[in-house]
Every structure is written in C-alpha cells, then in structure tokens.
Amino acid sequence: MARLSRLENRLWSIHLDSALTQTEGLQVYYRTGDVGFLIPYQSVSTSTIIYADDLGASFTVPAATSTEPLRVAILDKSGTLLLDEILYFPSNLFTNYLDLAGANFNPTWLKTTYKKTSDIAIFTRIYNEFEFVEIFLKHYSQLTDPSNIFLIDHSSDNTSFYRLAEQYGCQVVKIPRGDTDETNMKTFCEYFQRFLLTKYSHVIYADIDELLIHRLGAAHFRKLLLEDEWRGLYMPAHAYEVYHEPNKEAEFDFSKKITDQRGYLVPNRHFHKPTVTSVSAHWGPGFHEAFNFNKRGMSDLWMIHINYISAAYRVRRELERGSEQRSPMDAARGVTVERFNDAQAQHEKVKALFLQRIYEGDSRNGPTINVPDWMVGQF
C-alpha cells in the first residue's frame, strides 16, 4: 500500500510499499478504475515519488469522481505496468479539506430541516469597475429585490458607486485590499456563497461584467428557479462576449443600453460557468468550472460577458490590472498580467484584437453572431 504525505513548498511524497526496479522514463498515475490521472513528478527513487501540487487537486479530484479506491500505477516508457498499489491517506491529511461549519450535529432521528427564504441572492466582486455597477444592478434587479444583491468591494479607489448602490438599495460589503490571489478569491467566494445559502434557496455568483439573460425573460427565469426542487448548479447553455467593432461602432456611452450600441456576440465556451447554485459550490480558480457532480445546463439561459464593449475601457482596465500586486502563490503558479507603458499603442493593439475576434473567430468556439432580436433592449 502506497502512502501519501505532504512536504514543504507545494511538494507531496508518495512512499511505495514495493521497491521499483527502475527509475528512468516512468509514467506515474493516480488511477480510479480504468481512468488514469498523470502525475508530473519531479523525482523518483526506488521507493519514493516527489511531485508538486498547489491544492492537492491531483488526488482530491480523482478521489471525488469515483467510488473505487484510489491507486498509484507506474508504467515504464513502453507502457508496461511495473507497480499498482492502493493509496493510503493519513487521517490528518484532510484537516484542510473538512468544513465542519456546515455539519449537522442534530440526532439522526430528527428529520426536520431549517426552512430557508424562497428567494434569490446575487453577489459579485468589484475593484474600481464602477462603470459596470449600474448595468449590473439594473439588470439583476429584474430577477430579485435589490436588497438581495451584494457588492463585495475590494477597497476600490473610486467609491462613487456607493451612492448608486444606496439608491438601488443593494448591499455593499467592503473588505481589505491585499495582493491579488486567485485561490484566495475562490475561497472567499465559496464561504460567502455558503453564508448566503443559509438563508436563501438560490445564490447566483457573477462577475461585475457578466449578465445572465433568459430567453423568456427575468420573471420567467425567477419562476423557474423558485419552483424547481432540484438542488445543484446550473450552467448557461449559451455563452457569448459582446465586442466593440471600432471601425463601425462609436465609443461606448455608459448611459445607454449595450444592445442599442453593440451588435456582435463572439462565442466563448469558457463562460458556460456554473453560476446559479442551490448547494455549496466547489469552484476552480476563475469560477469557470466546479467540481460538483450535480450540474446541469439550462437550455434558454445565456451568459453575456460585457468586458469588451469598449476598446478604450479595456485599455484602462489593462493598465490598472498591470499595476496590481500579485501574491507569491499566483506568481508561483504563473498567473501574470501584461504590463505596458504606451496607452495609445495598446489601444491600437486592442482594436486589432477585437476585429480579429469578431471576423476570424475561433474554431473551438464557433462563429460570431449578431445580437438576437429578442435580446435587443434587455440590457
């Protein structure tokens, strides 16, 4: 039986029960049933394998996606199986993965549960993206009362949107601004989502530049959710980004509706995000996927990403993001943001990129479409 243990600096060690007869050109896998997950190891001896993994996903994901025991399988470069052992986890290894805040310590014979409010909470994060706040609030106020909308402010420099939030009656939660860290954001949002689920039947997390649009309207979407007894995560079946065509469309006017000024939708499969939740979500960094089993697509639901509605806005945001301090963890994971000094040159570069995306598209995502007639005027 192989044994897993945690070392320092993101490293993990697999101690083998049986000694290897060779250590060169090996393929090492975590195996569940007939499915193997390759481990990019750093070193191998006759009895030990060392590899790096930030979050333990190399073994937690395979273990969570199968009912069979997790095993370590080692093959030589020709594919011949050299070793196959069940993997043993010390009990203290999972202390970072157990969350007893949601545990139910009531006697097992009590079958009653707490009755939540049958309503929808929506939350988002913001840092200086004040231009999108009114678009976000106006849109999602059609789906739920504004008092159920929460803006998580990462200590923005420009807090003019606070007055707007007060006018709408939504809630602002201000938190300290630290180093930008994707894993920390994920952790915060998962805990905040669980906090809201203690009172609300459904919780939607969307970035400030993401709008969920239902083909049959917000009232129908709300009715669908509140009458649905299924519990899990819903993903939009359609995912598009609104792009500015700088040769045909004027610079964006934030006082007018987007669909009155922009006509092109570019598909992007990464925005089929598990956004609508009624159970605790286990998102990956970036929130583009979740490790939950209970996920479904919603056929008439569209995710519209609006970050590219203005070339000038995009340049300003890239300039701001380039000045952000990334955490050591993000730096170690290779998460970087482009930095530039010449704003005019960057503006031309962004316009060229927008035109390429609109007219050349991406074979993996599909062709650009015009904004559908039924969508015009909705946002």
C-alpha positions in Angstrom: 0.0 0.0 0.0 1.4 3.4 -1.1 1.3 6.3 1.4 0.8 9.9 0.6 2.4 12.7 2.8 2.7 16.5 2.5 6.1 18.1 2.3 7.0 21.8 2.1 6.8 24.3 -0.8 3.8 22.6 -2.6 5.6 19.3 -2.7 4.0 15.9 -2.0 5.6 12.5 -1.4 4.3 9.0 -2.4 6.1 6.3 -0.4 5.8 3.0 -2.2 5.3 -0.4 -0.4 7.1 -2.3 -3.2 10.5 -1.1 -4.5 10.8 -0.1 -8.1 13.3 -2.0 -10.3 13.9 1.0 -12.5 13.5 4.8 -12.1 14.1 6.2 -15.6 11.4 7.1 -18.2 8.5 6.2 -15.9 4.8 7.2 -16.2 3.1 7.7 -12.8 -0.7 7.9 -12.5 -3.3 8.1 -9.9 -5.8 5.5 -11.0 -9.5 5.0 -10.3 -11.0 2.1 -12.2 -9.9 2.4 -15.8 -9.2 6.1 -15.6 -5.7 7.4 -15.0 -4.5 10.9 -13.9 -0.9 11.6 -14.9 1.4 12.9 -12.2 4.2 15.2 -13.5 6.7 14.1 -10.9 9.9 15.9 -10.0 12.0 13.0 -8.8 11.7 9.2 -8.4 13.7 6.8 -6.3 13.1 3.1 -5.9 10.7 3.8 -3.0 9.6 7.4 -3.3 8.0 9.8 -5.8 8.1 13.5 -5.3 5.8 15.9 -7.2 4.3 19.4 -6.9 0.6 20.3 -6.4 -0.7 23.6 -5.1 -4.1 22.5 -3.8 -4.0 18.7 -3.6 -6.2 18.6 -6.7 -4.1 15.8 -8.2 -5.6 13.3 -5.7 -8.8 15.0 -4.4 -10.4 15.4 -7.8 -9.8 11.7 -8.9 -10.9 10.5 -5.4 -14.0 12.6 -5.6 -15.0 11.4 -9.1 -15.1 7.7 -8.4 -16.4 5.3 -5.8 -13.4 2.9 -6.3 -10.2 3.1 -4.2 -7.6 5.5 -5.5 -4.4 3.7 -6.6 -0.9 4.5 -7.7 0.0 3.0 -11.1 3.5 3.2 -12.5 4.4 2.2 -16.1 7.7 2.1 -17.9 8.2 4.1 -21.2 6.8 1.2 -23.2 3.6 1.2 -21.2 4.3 -2.0 -19.2 2.8 -1.9 -15.7 5.5 -2.0 -13.1 3.6 -1.3 -9.9 -0.1 -0.9 -8.9 -0.8 -0.1 -5.2 -3.8 1.3 -3.3 -3.0 4.8 -2.0 -3.3 5.3 1.8 -4.2 8.8 3.2 -3.3 9.7 6.8 -6.4 11.0 8.5 -4.8 14.3 9.4 -4.2 15.0 5.7 -7.8 16.1 5.2 -8.0 18.7 8.0 -7.7 21.5 5.4 -10.5 20.0 3.3 -13.1 19.4 6.1 -15.5 22.2 6.8 -17.5 21.4 10.0 -19.3 24.7 9.8 -21.9 23.0 7.7 -22.1 19.8 9.7 -25.4 18.8 11.2 -24.9 17.6 14.8 -28.6 17.0 15.5 -29.8 13.5 16.4 -30.1 11.3 13.3 -33.8 10.6 14.0 -34.7 14.3 13.6 -35.8 14.6 10.0 -36.8 18.3 10.1 -34.7 20.9 8.4 -34.4 24.7 8.6 -36.8 26.3 6.1 -34.9 28.9 4.1 -36.4 32.0 2.5 -37.6 31.1 -1.0 -35.7 33.8 -2.8 -32.6 34.5 -4.8 -29.4 36.2 -3.6 -26.8 37.6 -6.1 -23.3 38.6 -5.3 -20.3 39.9 -7.2 -16.9 41.3 -6.6 -15.7 44.8 -7.6 -12.4 46.7 -7.7 -12.7 50.1 -9.4 -15.0 48.7 -12.1 -17.6 51.4 -11.2 -18.7 51.8 -14.9 -20.4 48.4 -14.8 -22.2 48.8 -11.4 -25.4 50.4 -12.7 -25.6 48.0 -15.6 -25.3 45.1 -13.2 -27.8 46.5 -10.6 -30.3 47.5 -13.2 -30.2 44.1 -14.9 -30.3 41.8 -11.8 -32.9 44.0 -10.0 -35.3 42.4 -12.5 -34.5 39.0 -11.1 -34.6 39.7 -7.3 -35.1 42.6 -4.9 -32.1 44.9 -4.9 -31.7 44.3 -1.1 -30.7 40.7 -2.1 -27.8 41.9 -4.2 -24.4 42.1 -2.6 -21.4 44.0 -3.9 -18.1 42.8 -2.5 -15.8 45.8 -2.7 -12.1 45.1 -2.5 -11.4 48.6 -1.2 -11.9 50.4 -4.5 -10.1 53.7 -5.0 -13.2 55.1 -6.7 -16.2 54.6 -4.4 -18.7 56.7 -6.3 -20.7 53.6 -6.9 -21.6 53.5 -3.2 -24.2 56.3 -3.8 -25.6 54.3 -6.7 -25.8 51.1 -4.5 -27.7 53.1 -1.8 -30.1 54.4 -4.4 -30.9 50.9 -5.6 -31.0 49.6 -2.1 -28.4 46.9 -2.6 -25.7 45.9 0.0 -22.0 46.8 -0.1 -19.6 44.7 1.8 -16.2 46.3 2.0 -13.2 44.1 2.6 -9.4 44.9 2.8 -7.4 45.1 -0.4 -4.4 42.7 -0.4 -2.3 41.0 -3.0 -4.3 39.7 -5.9 -4.6 35.9 -5.4 -6.9 33.7 -7.4 -7.1 31.0 -4.8 -7.9 33.5 -2.0 -10.7 34.9 -4.2 -12.1 31.4 -4.7 -12.0 30.6 -1.0 -13.7 33.9 -0.1 -16.5 33.4 -2.7 -17.2 29.8 -1.6 -17.6 30.9 2.0 -19.7 33.8 1.1 -21.9 31.6 -1.1 -22.4 29.2 1.8 -23.2 32.1 4.1 -26.0 33.2 1.8 -27.3 29.7 1.3 -28.1 29.5 5.0 -31.0 31.9 4.3 -31.6 31.9 0.5 -32.8 29.0 -1.6 -30.7 30.1 -4.6 -27.4 32.0 -4.9 -26.0 33.4 -8.1 -22.4 34.5 -8.3 -21.4 36.5 -11.4 -18.5 38.8 -12.1 -19.5 42.5 -12.4 -19.2 42.2 -16.2 -21.4 39.1 -16.6 -25.1 39.2 -17.3 -27.4 36.1 -17.2 -30.1 36.5 -19.8 -33.0 34.1 -20.1 -34.7 33.7 -23.5 -38.2 34.1 -21.9 -37.3 37.0 -19.6 -36.2 37.6 -16.0 -39.7 36.9 -14.5 -39.8 33.5 -16.1 -36.2 32.7 -15.0 -37.1 33.6 -11.4 -40.2 31.5 -11.5 -38.3 28.5 -12.9 -35.7 28.7 -10.1 -38.2 29.2 -7.2 -40.4 26.4 -8.4 -37.6 24.0 -9.1 -37.0 21.3 -6.4 -33.7 20.0 -7.9 -30.6 21.1 -6.0 -27.3 21.6 -7.7 -25.5 24.1 -10.0 -27.0 25.4 -13.3 -24.8 26.5 -16.2 -26.0 28.7 -19.1 -26.3 26.7 -22.4 -25.2 29.7 -24.4 -22.0 31.8 -23.7 -21.0 34.9 -25.6 -19.0 38.0 -25.3 -20.1 41.4 -26.6 -17.3 43.0 -28.7 -16.8 46.6 -29.9 -16.3 46.9 -33.6 -14.2 50.0 -33.7 -14.5 50.6 -37.4 -18.3 50.7 -37.4 -19.4 51.4 -33.8 -18.8 54.6 -31.8 -17.1 54.7 -28.5 -19.4 53.3 -25.8 -21.9 55.5 -23.9 -22.5 54.0 -20.4 -25.7 56.0 -20.1 -27.3 54.0 -22.9 -28.2 50.3 -23.3 -25.5 48.0 -24.6 -27.7 46.3 -27.2 -28.5 49.7 -28.7 -24.8 50.3 -29.3 -23.2 46.9 -29.9 -24.3 44.3 -32.4 -21.7 41.4 -32.3 -21.6 38.4 -30.0 -18.5 36.2 -30.1 -18.9 32.7 -28.5 -16.6 31.7 -25.7 -17.1 28.2 -24.2 -15.3 29.3 -21.0 -18.4 31.2 -19.9 -20.6 28.2 -19.6 -20.0 28.8 -15.9 -21.7 27.0 -13.0 -23.2 30.3 -11.8 -26.7 29.5 -10.5 -26.4 27.5 -7.2 -28.6 25.9 -4.6 -25.9 23.8 -2.9 -22.4 24.6 -1.8 -20.2 25.2 -4.9 -16.7 23.9 -5.2 -15.3 26.2 -7.9 -11.9 26.1 -9.5 -9.9 29.3 -9.6 -11.5 31.8 -12.0 -15.0 30.2 -11.4 -15.2 28.8 -14.9 -15.8 25.3 -13.6 -16.9 23.5 -10.4 -16.0 20.1 -9.1 -19.6 19.3 -8.1 -21.3 16.3 -9.7 -24.8 17.8 -9.6 -24.5 20.2 -12.5 -27.0 20.9 -15.3 -27.2 23.1 -18.3 -30.2 25.5 -18.7 -31.3 25.5 -22.3 -32.7 29.0 -22.6 -30.1 30.7 -20.3 -27.4 32.9 -21.9 -24.2 34.2 -20.3 -23.2 37.5 -21.8 -19.7 38.8 -20.9 -19.5 42.6 -21.5 -15.9 43.4 -20.7 -15.1 44.1 -24.4 -17.9 46.6 -25.1 -15.3 49.4 -25.3 -11.7 49.3 -26.6 -10.9 52.5 -24.5 -12.3 50.9 -21.4 -10.4 47.7 -22.0 -7.1 49.6 -22.2 -7.8 51.5 -19.0 -8.6 48.2 -17.2 -5.5 46.5 -18.5 -3.4 49.5 -17.3 -5.0 49.2 -13.8 -4.6 45.5 -13.7 -0.9 45.7 -14.7 -0.3 47.8 -11.6 -1.8 45.1 -9.3 0.5 43.3 -6.9 0.2 39.5 -7.4 0.5 37.2 -4.5 3.5 34.9 -4.2 1.1 31.9 -4.8 -0.1 33.4 -8.1 3.4 34.2 -9.1 4.5 30.6 -8.4 1.5 29.3 -10.4 2.5 31.5 -13.4 -0.5 33.8 -13.2 0.6 37.1 -14.8 -0.9 40.2 -16.3 0.5 42.1 -19.3 2.1 45.4 -18.4 2.6 48.3 -20.9 3.6 51.9 -20.9 2.3 53.2 -24.2 -1.5 53.5 -23.9 -2.0 54.7 -27.5 -0.1 51.7 -28.9 -2.0 49.4 -26.6 -5.3 50.9 -27.8 -4.4 50.1 -31.4 -3.4 46.6 -30.4 -6.7 46.1 -28.6 -8.8 47.4 -31.5 -6.9 45.0 -33.8 -7.6 42.1 -31.4 -11.3 43.0 -31.3 -11.6 43.0 -35.1 -9.8 39.6 -35.3 -12.1 38.1 -32.7 -15.2 39.4 -34.5 -14.3 38.5 -38.0 -12.0 35.5 -37.7 -13.5 33.9 -34.6 -12.2 30.7 -33.0 -12.7 27.3 -34.5 -13.1 25.9 -30.9 -15.9 28.2 -30.0 -17.9 28.8 -33.2 -18.8 31.8 -35.4 -19.7 35.3 -34.4 -23.4 36.1 -34.4 -25.5 39.2 -34.4 -27.3 40.1 -31.2 -30.6 38.2 -31.5 -33.7 40.4 -31.9 -35.3 39.0 -28.7 -32.2 40.2 -26.8 -32.2 43.8 -28.1 -33.3 46.2 -25.3 -32.9 43.7 -22.5 -29.6 45.3 -21.4 
